């Protein structure tokens, strides 16, 4: 465990030091006003500095705390909890509860990854060909994000950390079961001896009451309620994946020149983002884009859906079998990486602060056109009258129904897990020693 933790920390350090993403500009403009260049090229520390200068505090929290500081604290807490159990200072039950809490909170380290995914789609600006400006030449512009080693290393490090904490929790839970089984065996020995004495006719002490009534709670409702919650979560997830979470109207000079015109306003759903990233990965032949797109689908669609299906299967199996234990075990692993709730948080940050990060991602790309971008007459002579605007790049976000559907899915999933915990307690209480 310490060696794995050290390796995880080393990977995190590399991810934070190396460049994570850059914003690239390519294209041409009359009189050499536009040349291919890099607008921004950031690692974790430079990104935090520039976001702080822009006073984008929600996104500073996501980048600096959730994806910067929190992964290190989580690894330290995981190793510390396991070490305290080995030293006999911390009980196994308390350690297991701590690790489970760390596992739930640890997924928020993926927040910066989702923020990058959103920025990749929002700040993908392209004229998709050339505008002919009378006799002066051509105008063409492409603005896009280029992923680098730091971003890929961050994904690997956070995933590694998540699996490490889950593995530690599973091992501690196994130790708890072993200890409880041994305790039951030790307690059953004197009972067996008393039964043997009774068969031999040995008198026993008479109790005040031969039969002690035990109040038995009706728990038959747990499984149907669990099936209902998990099925409802599946339905809400299915609708939430297809429906838009955010609408972002892209205006200003750069927004107006985007072609085709129907792609100017974004209707961001999990599905549309996945398709956009996969399309970009294919067109650019970029493995980093493909890696991000596949992981995005895994974290936001496949893992949550399979987790809910596994919970339904657990609830519908009335007998505790090896197959059911395996399904529950798979659901726990999937729960440690399913990150719909993290995506919802990042969507809120985008909703409140997306316009404030325009300078962060686009910079002063309109400086070369500042004198003419608001002059509708001159732009009209060049065939770009529709692009006239007083602003460079303007974003207007709105929350949509898909966000609320995904929130319902998260809440129903949490309820299903709560019912699963109650079911496990009931089964363990009724199981014969």
KOLLO-618285 format. One record per residue (C-alpha): residue number from 1; residue in three letters; chain; x, y, z. Coordinates in steps of 0.001 Angstrom, whole numbers, plus 500000, padded with zeros to 6 digits. Each point is the difference from the previous one (the first is absolute). Last residue first. Layout:
N
i; aa; ch; c1; c2; c3
NUM; ala; A; X; Y; Z;
...
***
This chain:
433
i; aa; ch; c1; c2; c3
433; unk; A; 475899; 481748; 513188;
432; unk; A; 496736; 500005; 498030;
431; unk; A; 499360; 503100; 497835;
430; unk; A; 497148; 502190; 501265;
429; unk; A; 502197; 502900; 501130;
428; unk; A; 502286; 499741; 496952;
427; unk; A; 496990; 500049; 497658;
426; unk; A; 498427; 502994; 501750;
425; unk; A; 503254; 501969; 499997;
424; unk; A; 500507; 499229; 496317;
423; unk; A; 496480; 501178; 499218;
422; unk; A; 500488; 503260; 501878;
421; unk; A; 503202; 500632; 498017;
420; unk; A; 498168; 499216; 496745;
419; unk; A; 497263; 502449; 501003;
418; unk; A; 502589; 502743; 500421;
417; unk; A; 501550; 499032; 496674;
416; unk; A; 496602; 500297; 498293;
415; unk; A; 499444; 503413; 501611;
414; unk; A; 503358; 501246; 498714;
413; unk; A; 499100; 498777; 496497;
412; unk; A; 496642; 501766; 500240;
411; unk; A; 501762; 503264; 500898;
410; unk; A; 502542; 499660; 497174;
409; unk; A; 497308; 499165; 497436;
408; unk; A; 497913; 502971; 501141;
407; unk; A; 503045; 502242; 499482;
406; unk; A; 500451; 498516; 496518;
405; unk; A; 496407; 500881; 499163;
404; unk; A; 500513; 503529; 501377;
403; unk; A; 503055; 500570; 497823;
402; unk; A; 498189; 498628; 496930;
401; unk; A; 497190; 502527; 500485;
400; unk; A; 502131; 503024; 499159;
399; unk; A; 502219; 502572; 501708;
398; unk; A; 500735; 503065; 497866;
397; unk; A; 503343; 501398; 498820;
396; unk; A; 500589; 503253; 498048;
395; unk; A; 503499; 500154; 498507;
394; unk; A; 501467; 503054; 498263;
393; unk; A; 503170; 500002; 497937;
392; unk; A; 501619; 503198; 498730;
391; unk; A; 497390; 502556; 500965;
390; unk; A; 498708; 503048; 498117;
389; unk; A; 498624; 497810; 497226;
388; unk; A; 499907; 499747; 496220;
387; unk; A; 500007; 496362; 498866;
386; unk; A; 496916; 500297; 497713;
385; unk; A; 501791; 502671; 497965;
384; unk; A; 502711; 497512; 499032;
383; unk; A; 499804; 500210; 496205;
382; unk; A; 503011; 502307; 499807;
381; unk; A; 497862; 503008; 499048;
380; unk; A; 497696; 499023; 502872;
379; unk; A; 502948; 499967; 502376;
378; unk; A; 500728; 503596; 499007;
377; unk; A; 496375; 501030; 500529;
376; unk; A; 499475; 497968; 503200;
375; unk; A; 502909; 501638; 501757;
374; unk; A; 500138; 498155; 503348;
373; unk; A; 502766; 497596; 498959;
372; unk; A; 501866; 502741; 498113;
371; unk; A; 502377; 501711; 502380;
370; unk; A; 500316; 497079; 502433;
369; unk; A; 500908; 497497; 497266;
368; unk; A; 503615; 499370; 501014;
367; unk; A; 499018; 500217; 503687;
366; unk; A; 497333; 497316; 499517;
365; unk; A; 502274; 497205; 501203;
364; unk; A; 500592; 501765; 503291;
363; unk; A; 499892; 496889; 502203;
362; unk; A; 497820; 497141; 498808;
361; unk; A; 500189; 497560; 502912;
360; unk; A; 500541; 502200; 503061;
359; unk; A; 498455; 503042; 498320;
358; unk; A; 496797; 498024; 499531;
357; unk; A; 500198; 498716; 503585;
356; unk; A; 497672; 502686; 501413;
355; unk; A; 497253; 499099; 497531;
354; unk; A; 499980; 496424; 501313;
353; unk; A; 499678; 501029; 503642;
352; unk; A; 496520; 499253; 501348;
351; unk; A; 498796; 497285; 497632;
350; unk; A; 503469; 498512; 499592;
349; unk; A; 500349; 499552; 503764;
348; unk; A; 496519; 498459; 500080;
347; unk; A; 500950; 497603; 497190;
346; unk; A; 503116; 499020; 501961;
345; unk; A; 497825; 499026; 502975;
344; unk; A; 497707; 497914; 497785;
343; unk; A; 503018; 498219; 498504;
342; unk; A; 501171; 499046; 503492;
341; unk; A; 496571; 498537; 500815;
340; unk; A; 500136; 497912; 496813;
339; unk; A; 503306; 498488; 501099;
338; unk; A; 499821; 496201; 499920;
337; unk; A; 503506; 498950; 501076;
336; unk; A; 499528; 498640; 503545;
335; unk; A; 496437; 498922; 499256;
334; unk; A; 501268; 497596; 497349;
333; unk; A; 502143; 498231; 502590;
332; unk; A; 497056; 499783; 502417;
331; unk; A; 497694; 498692; 497258;
330; unk; A; 502542; 497303; 499119;
329; unk; A; 500053; 498799; 503633;
328; unk; A; 496197; 499962; 500084;
327; unk; A; 499976; 497881; 496836;
326; unk; A; 502572; 497616; 501473;
325; unk; A; 498054; 499683; 503240;
324; unk; A; 496887; 499205; 497987;
323; unk; A; 501809; 497263; 498092;
322; unk; A; 501411; 498535; 503209;
321; unk; A; 496492; 499786; 501367;
320; unk; A; 497943; 501901; 502562;
319; unk; A; 496455; 499093; 499014;
318; unk; A; 497359; 502507; 498911;
317; unk; A; 501622; 501026; 496759;
316; unk; A; 497897; 502896; 498735;
315; unk; A; 501837; 502544; 502157;
314; unk; A; 503441; 498928; 498812;
313; unk; A; 498932; 500082; 496336;
312; unk; A; 498582; 503519; 500406;
311; unk; A; 503260; 501105; 501647;
310; unk; A; 501981; 498509; 497105;
309; unk; A; 497857; 501929; 497502;
308; unk; A; 500677; 503202; 501970;
307; unk; A; 503767; 499404; 499930;
306; unk; A; 499915; 499077; 496310;
305; unk; A; 498356; 503349; 499214;
304; unk; A; 502342; 502046; 502219;
303; unk; A; 503138; 498318; 498521;
302; unk; A; 498919; 500192; 496346;
301; unk; A; 498655; 503542; 499827;
300; unk; A; 501945; 502712; 501849;
299; unk; A; 503329; 498397; 500908;
298; unk; A; 500307; 497661; 496999;
297; unk; A; 498758; 502564; 497469;
296; unk; A; 502494; 502585; 501296;
295; unk; A; 502763; 497371; 499994;
294; unk; A; 499373; 499239; 496330;
293; unk; A; 499974; 503693; 499062;
292; unk; A; 503118; 500830; 502002;
291; unk; A; 501966; 497105; 498492;
290; unk; A; 498826; 500926; 496496;
289; unk; A; 501100; 503595; 500498;
288; unk; A; 503388; 498784; 501264;
287; unk; A; 500280; 497634; 497029;
286; unk; A; 499712; 502877; 497512;
285; unk; A; 499203; 499121; 496378;
284; unk; A; 498742; 503611; 499670;
283; unk; A; 496800; 499050; 498188;
282; unk; A; 499452; 496818; 502025;
281; unk; A; 500742; 501569; 503389;
280; unk; A; 497812; 502980; 499114;
279; unk; A; 497113; 497704; 499074;
278; unk; A; 500459; 498017; 503235;
277; unk; A; 499981; 503232; 501994;
276; unk; A; 496849; 501283; 498283;
275; unk; A; 498221; 496636; 500339;
274; unk; A; 500761; 499831; 503718;
273; unk; A; 498896; 503595; 500527;
272; unk; A; 496749; 499349; 498111;
271; unk; A; 499274; 496892; 502107;
270; unk; A; 500687; 501612; 503367;
269; unk; A; 497823; 502910; 498949;
268; unk; A; 501115; 503475; 498961;
267; unk; A; 497645; 501843; 497705;
266; unk; A; 502481; 502397; 498433;
265; unk; A; 499077; 503068; 497971;
264; unk; A; 502359; 500631; 497109;
263; unk; A; 499536; 496527; 498486;
262; unk; A; 496922; 500993; 497999;
261; unk; A; 502069; 502677; 498240;
260; unk; A; 502298; 497471; 498349;
259; unk; A; 502312; 501764; 500503;
258; unk; A; 501254; 502192; 502819;
257; unk; A; 500475; 503630; 498916;
256; unk; A; 497333; 501269; 502407;
255; unk; A; 501632; 498556; 503108;
254; unk; A; 503365; 501573; 499260;
253; unk; A; 498455; 503468; 499546;
252; unk; A; 497725; 499738; 503023;
251; unk; A; 497581; 497175; 500557;
250; unk; A; 499999; 496423; 501216;
249; unk; A; 496710; 498990; 501630;
248; unk; A; 500664; 497286; 502566;
247; unk; A; 497216; 497604; 500929;
246; unk; A; 500874; 497720; 502887;
245; unk; A; 498937; 496543; 501140;
244; unk; A; 498471; 499090; 496629;
243; unk; A; 497877; 496807; 499945;
242; unk; A; 501559; 496754; 498803;
241; unk; A; 502029; 498975; 503057;
240; unk; A; 497358; 501341; 502370;
239; unk; A; 497249; 497863; 498463;
238; unk; A; 502019; 496789; 500450;
237; unk; A; 501192; 501079; 503456;
236; unk; A; 496449; 500731; 501149;
235; unk; A; 498886; 496563; 498785;
234; unk; A; 502921; 498246; 501670;
233; unk; A; 499439; 501891; 503259;
232; unk; A; 496325; 499045; 499927;
231; unk; A; 501041; 496373; 499616;
230; unk; A; 502418; 500342; 502943;
229; unk; A; 497376; 501634; 502230;
228; unk; A; 497215; 497561; 499068;
227; unk; A; 502229; 496942; 500409;
226; unk; A; 501164; 501293; 503397;
225; unk; A; 496417; 500656; 501093;
224; unk; A; 499020; 496477; 498960;
223; unk; A; 502994; 498580; 501935;
222; unk; A; 499463; 502050; 503175;
221; unk; A; 496247; 499421; 500406;
220; unk; A; 500420; 496511; 501466;
219; unk; A; 501821; 501479; 502988;
218; unk; A; 497241; 499578; 502594;
217; unk; A; 501659; 500445; 503356;
216; unk; A; 500135; 497116; 502426;
215; unk; A; 499528; 500754; 503685;
214; unk; A; 501348; 497133; 502003;
213; unk; A; 497942; 498281; 502680;
212; unk; A; 502112; 498316; 502641;
211; unk; A; 498991; 496412; 500597;
210; unk; A; 500861; 498140; 503163;
209; unk; A; 499561; 503080; 502128;
208; unk; A; 501592; 500234; 503437;
207; unk; A; 502718; 497635; 498910;
206; unk; A; 500494; 496625; 501574;
205; unk; A; 503573; 499038; 500538;
204; unk; A; 500954; 496755; 498343;
203; unk; A; 499922; 496461; 501221;
202; unk; A; 502274; 497559; 498208;
201; unk; A; 497908; 497345; 498279;
200; unk; A; 502653; 498938; 497536;
199; unk; A; 498043; 501631; 497192;
198; unk; A; 499857; 503231; 501990;
197; unk; A; 503738; 499940; 500579;
196; unk; A; 500599; 499652; 496269;
195; unk; A; 497806; 503012; 499362;
194; unk; A; 502020; 501983; 502530;
193; unk; A; 503236; 499013; 498267;
192; unk; A; 498617; 501086; 496645;
191; unk; A; 499138; 503381; 501471;
190; unk; A; 503495; 500290; 501460;
189; unk; A; 501492; 499441; 496512;
188; unk; A; 497652; 502361; 498128;
187; unk; A; 501642; 503145; 501362;
186; unk; A; 503417; 499044; 498633;
185; unk; A; 498518; 499165; 496603;
184; unk; A; 498138; 503295; 499891;
183; unk; A; 503158; 501928; 500848;
182; unk; A; 501929; 498231; 497230;
181; unk; A; 497305; 500954; 497500;
180; unk; A; 500008; 503612; 501211;
179; unk; A; 503790; 500195; 499642;
178; unk; A; 499922; 498568; 496489;
177; unk; A; 497182; 502333; 498958;
176; unk; A; 501909; 503029; 501319;
175; unk; A; 503158; 498863; 498182;
174; unk; A; 498042; 499775; 496732;
173; unk; A; 498690; 503532; 500567;
172; unk; A; 503575; 501214; 500487;
171; unk; A; 501012; 498384; 496695;
170; unk; A; 497052; 501531; 498136;
169; unk; A; 500711; 503462; 501421;
168; unk; A; 503676; 499781; 498983;
167; unk; A; 498997; 498982; 496472;
166; unk; A; 497576; 502915; 499792;
165; unk; A; 502682; 502453; 501097;
164; unk; A; 502474; 498672; 497426;
163; unk; A; 497360; 499951; 497239;
162; unk; A; 499226; 503677; 500531;
161; unk; A; 503687; 500962; 500194;
160; unk; A; 500796; 498178; 496748;
159; unk; A; 497064; 501734; 498295;
158; unk; A; 501254; 503372; 501269;
157; unk; A; 503562; 499259; 498815;
156; unk; A; 498928; 498694; 496563;
155; unk; A; 497761; 503009; 499361;
154; unk; A; 502716; 502390; 501163;
153; unk; A; 502581; 498300; 497778;
152; unk; A; 497760; 500548; 496965;
151; unk; A; 499631; 503708; 500814;
150; unk; A; 503716; 500453; 500709;
149; unk; A; 501059; 498263; 496778;
148; unk; A; 498332; 502496; 497690;
147; unk; A; 496553; 500823; 498633;
146; unk; A; 499705; 502624; 497252;
145; unk; A; 496983; 502280; 500238;
144; unk; A; 498528; 501603; 496895;
143; unk; A; 499694; 503304; 498176;
142; unk; A; 499725; 499877; 496197;
141; unk; A; 499808; 503111; 497840;
140; unk; A; 499859; 500701; 496267;
139; unk; A; 499960; 503334; 498173;
138; unk; A; 501128; 500234; 496425;
137; unk; A; 501511; 502730; 497842;
136; unk; A; 499610; 503720; 499434;
135; unk; A; 498137; 499845; 496704;
134; unk; A; 496549; 499442; 501555;
133; unk; A; 500394; 498285; 503370;
132; unk; A; 499498; 496316; 499161;
131; unk; A; 498975; 498111; 503147;
130; unk; A; 501843; 496713; 500253;
129; unk; A; 499021; 496619; 501389;
128; unk; A; 498453; 498571; 503110;
127; unk; A; 499908; 503450; 501660;
126; unk; A; 501059; 498287; 503210;
125; unk; A; 499694; 500555; 503719;
124; unk; A; 500382; 497083; 502431;
123; unk; A; 499893; 501957; 503240;
122; unk; A; 496792; 498418; 501314;
121; unk; A; 500876; 496390; 499092;
120; unk; A; 503558; 499827; 501353;
119; unk; A; 498955; 502235; 502900;
118; unk; A; 497418; 497434; 501106;
117; unk; A; 502538; 497150; 499836;
116; unk; A; 502583; 502056; 501910;
115; unk; A; 497453; 500653; 502749;
114; unk; A; 499214; 496284; 500081;
113; unk; A; 503675; 499223; 500644;
112; unk; A; 500188; 502780; 502599;
111; unk; A; 497102; 498421; 501891;
110; unk; A; 501530; 496499; 499996;
109; unk; A; 501391; 500688; 503492;
108; unk; A; 496356; 500015; 501057;
107; unk; A; 500091; 496203; 499870;
106; unk; A; 501954; 499988; 503268;
105; unk; A; 496969; 501134; 502006;
104; unk; A; 498228; 496643; 499710;
103; unk; A; 503205; 498006; 500457;
102; unk; A; 501104; 502119; 502942;
101; unk; A; 496663; 499319; 501697;
100; unk; A; 500407; 496268; 499385;
99; unk; A; 503545; 500146; 501349;
98; unk; A; 498850; 501703; 503191;
97; unk; A; 497203; 497479; 500563;
96; unk; A; 502468; 497138; 499521;
95; unk; A; 502482; 501572; 502399;
94; unk; A; 497295; 500468; 502633;
93; unk; A; 499019; 496331; 499665;
92; unk; A; 503598; 498807; 500082;
91; unk; A; 500669; 501829; 503247;
90; unk; A; 502756; 502585; 500095;
89; unk; A; 503103; 499935; 502247;
88; unk; A; 500897; 496335; 499446;
87; unk; A; 503149; 500878; 498049;
86; unk; A; 498712; 498163; 496913;
85; unk; A; 496715; 501904; 500312;
84; unk; A; 501900; 503281; 500286;
83; unk; A; 501953; 499155; 496847;
82; unk; A; 496810; 499305; 498021;
81; unk; A; 498563; 503369; 501050;
80; unk; A; 503245; 501838; 499238;
79; unk; A; 500392; 498414; 496560;
78; unk; A; 496489; 501054; 499015;
77; unk; A; 500299; 503441; 501613;
76; unk; A; 503308; 500682; 498213;
75; unk; A; 498530; 498894; 496668;
74; unk; A; 496950; 502222; 500555;
73; unk; A; 502095; 502986; 501044;
72; unk; A; 502091; 499687; 496835;
71; unk; A; 496907; 499735; 497787;
70; unk; A; 498385; 503011; 501812;
69; unk; A; 502721; 502575; 499320;
68; unk; A; 499934; 500430; 496240;
67; unk; A; 496896; 498438; 498429;
66; unk; A; 497404; 500979; 502621;
65; unk; A; 501901; 502885; 501597;
64; unk; A; 501888; 501891; 497296;
63; unk; A; 498039; 499108; 496849;
62; unk; A; 496458; 499776; 501367;
61; unk; A; 500434; 502795; 502553;
60; unk; A; 501596; 502233; 497372;
59; unk; A; 496994; 499164; 497816;
58; unk; A; 497637; 501353; 502631;
57; unk; A; 502311; 502965; 500608;
56; unk; A; 500159; 501386; 496470;
55; unk; A; 501592; 503272; 501122;
54; unk; A; 501774; 500402; 496604;
53; unk; A; 503330; 500359; 501793;
52; unk; A; 499136; 496878; 501997;
51; unk; A; 499325; 498086; 496774;
50; unk; A; 503417; 501108; 498701;
49; unk; A; 501813; 498836; 503121;
48; unk; A; 498121; 496704; 500283;
47; unk; A; 500756; 499221; 496343;
46; unk; A; 503693; 500813; 500514;
45; unk; A; 500130; 497557; 502914;
44; unk; A; 498135; 497133; 498362;
43; unk; A; 501873; 500116; 496688;
42; unk; A; 499153; 502464; 497310;
41; unk; A; 500602; 500886; 496355;
40; unk; A; 497859; 502898; 498815;
39; unk; A; 499560; 501785; 496670;
38; unk; A; 502318; 497867; 497881;
37; unk; A; 500626; 501258; 496459;
36; unk; A; 498980; 499684; 496358;
35; unk; A; 500096; 503420; 498316;
34; unk; A; 497311; 502647; 499704;
33; unk; A; 500378; 503620; 498891;
32; unk; A; 502169; 498988; 497039;
31; unk; A; 498558; 502690; 497709;
30; unk; A; 496754; 498057; 499608;
29; unk; A; 499299; 497183; 502465;
28; unk; A; 501131; 496394; 500322;
27; unk; A; 499321; 497088; 502315;
26; unk; A; 501234; 498180; 503087;
25; unk; A; 499524; 500732; 503692;
24; unk; A; 500948; 497607; 502792;
23; unk; A; 498829; 499894; 503613;
22; unk; A; 502260; 497838; 502150;
21; unk; A; 499398; 497142; 502372;
20; unk; A; 501675; 498150; 502862;
19; unk; A; 503597; 501191; 500023;
18; unk; A; 502079; 497990; 502443;
17; unk; A; 500312; 500946; 503674;
16; unk; A; 496571; 498867; 501189;
15; unk; A; 499946; 496685; 498142;
14; unk; A; 503605; 499245; 500979;
13; unk; A; 499170; 500621; 503671;
12; unk; A; 496896; 497813; 499716;
11; unk; A; 502016; 497123; 498525;
10; unk; A; 502523; 500243; 502851;
9; unk; A; 497157; 500037; 502548;
8; unk; A; 498505; 496833; 498483;
7; unk; A; 503371; 498247; 500049;
6; unk; A; 500397; 500922; 503669;
5; unk; A; 496539; 498651; 500784;
4; unk; A; 500744; 496755; 498175;
3; unk; A; 503216; 499609; 501988;
2; unk; A; 498205; 500768; 503287;
1; unk; A; 497307; 497370; 499196;
***
